[in-house]
Amino acid sequence: MLWKCTVCSYYHKGDAAPDKCPKCGAPAEKFVALSDADAQKVFMSERTNDIHMEIMGLTMKIVELSKEGIDLDLDPPCVALFEDAIEEALVIKNRCRAELETHMQRGKF
């Protein structure tokens, strides 16, 4: 069974709610048991949420490497490619961020 703290949205897996929330300290009465369908959404989305977060981290690595390439300033086409890479990486990062926000709004996080 999956339980959700109504104070801070912490999820707890177990037969009963914890005595107190490990995140915010709310008492067990502040936890609600999720329906099987809602719990399934949370469980199924765990991996995709992780993937989105990993992609966001990779986009920042692209930004870092591209900035290094810009600083090397080999030639204008090369610099332009790195500048484009930064813009494209930030678009991907923002898409993932928006999708995670959608997951949170739908109770899948």
Contacts in CASP RR format, 6 or more apart in sequence:
PFRMAT RR
TARGET T0000
AUTHOR 0000-0000-0000
METHOD contacts of the structure
MODEL  1
MLWKCTVCSYYHKGDAAPDKCPKCGAPAEKFVALSDADAQKVFMSERTND
IHMEIMGLTMKIVELSKEGIDLDLDPPCVALFEDAIEEALVIKNRCRAEL
ETHMQRGKF
1 13 0 8 1.000
1 14 0 8 1.000
1 15 0 8 1.000
1 16 0 8 1.000
1 33 0 8 1.000
1 34 0 8 1.000
1 39 0 8 1.000
2 11 0 8 1.000
2 12 0 8 1.000
2 13 0 8 1.000
2 14 0 8 1.000
2 33 0 8 1.000
2 34 0 8 1.000
2 38 0 8 1.000
2 39 0 8 1.000
2 42 0 8 1.000
2 43 0 8 1.000
3 11 0 8 1.000
3 12 0 8 1.000
3 13 0 8 1.000
3 14 0 8 1.000
3 16 0 8 1.000
3 17 0 8 1.000
3 18 0 8 1.000
3 31 0 8 1.000
3 32 0 8 1.000
3 33 0 8 1.000
3 34 0 8 1.000
4 10 0 8 1.000
4 11 0 8 1.000
4 12 0 8 1.000
4 31 0 8 1.000
4 32 0 8 1.000
4 34 0 8 1.000
5 11 0 8 1.000
5 12 0 8 1.000
5 21 0 8 1.000
5 23 0 8 1.000
5 24 0 8 1.000
5 26 0 8 1.000
5 30 0 8 1.000
5 31 0 8 1.000
6 26 0 8 1.000
6 30 0 8 1.000
6 31 0 8 1.000
6 32 0 8 1.000
7 21 0 8 1.000
7 24 0 8 1.000
7 25 0 8 1.000
7 26 0 8 1.000
7 30 0 8 1.000
8 21 0 8 1.000
8 23 0 8 1.000
8 24 0 8 1.000
8 26 0 8 1.000
10 21 0 8 1.000
10 22 0 8 1.000
10 23 0 8 1.000
10 24 0 8 1.000
11 42 0 8 1.000
12 18 0 8 1.000
12 21 0 8 1.000
12 22 0 8 1.000
12 31 0 8 1.000
16 28 0 8 1.000
17 28 0 8 1.000
17 31 0 8 1.000
17 33 0 8 1.000
18 28 0 8 1.000
18 31 0 8 1.000
19 27 0 8 1.000
19 28 0 8 1.000
20 26 0 8 1.000
20 27 0 8 1.000
20 28 0 8 1.000
21 27 0 8 1.000
21 30 0 8 1.000
21 31 0 8 1.000
34 42 0 8 1.000
38 107 0 8 1.000
41 106 0 8 1.000
41 107 0 8 1.000
41 108 0 8 1.000
42 107 0 8 1.000
42 108 0 8 1.000
42 109 0 8 1.000
44 108 0 8 1.000
45 103 0 8 1.000
45 108 0 8 1.000
45 109 0 8 1.000
48 103 0 8 1.000
49 100 0 8 1.000
49 103 0 8 1.000
49 108 0 8 1.000
49 109 0 8 1.000
52 96 0 8 1.000
52 97 0 8 1.000
52 99 0 8 1.000
52 100 0 8 1.000
53 96 0 8 1.000
53 100 0 8 1.000
55 92 0 8 1.000
55 93 0 8 1.000
55 96 0 8 1.000
56 93 0 8 1.000
56 96 0 8 1.000
56 97 0 8 1.000
57 93 0 8 1.000
59 89 0 8 1.000
59 90 0 8 1.000
59 92 0 8 1.000
59 93 0 8 1.000
59 96 0 8 1.000
60 89 0 8 1.000
60 93 0 8 1.000
62 85 0 8 1.000
62 86 0 8 1.000
62 89 0 8 1.000
63 85 0 8 1.000
63 86 0 8 1.000
63 89 0 8 1.000
63 90 0 8 1.000
66 82 0 8 1.000
66 83 0 8 1.000
66 85 0 8 1.000
66 86 0 8 1.000
66 89 0 8 1.000
67 82 0 8 1.000
67 86 0 8 1.000
69 78 0 8 1.000
69 79 0 8 1.000
69 82 0 8 1.000
70 79 0 8 1.000
70 82 0 8 1.000
70 83 0 8 1.000
73 79 0 8 1.000
100 109 0 8 1.000
103 109 0 8 1.000
END
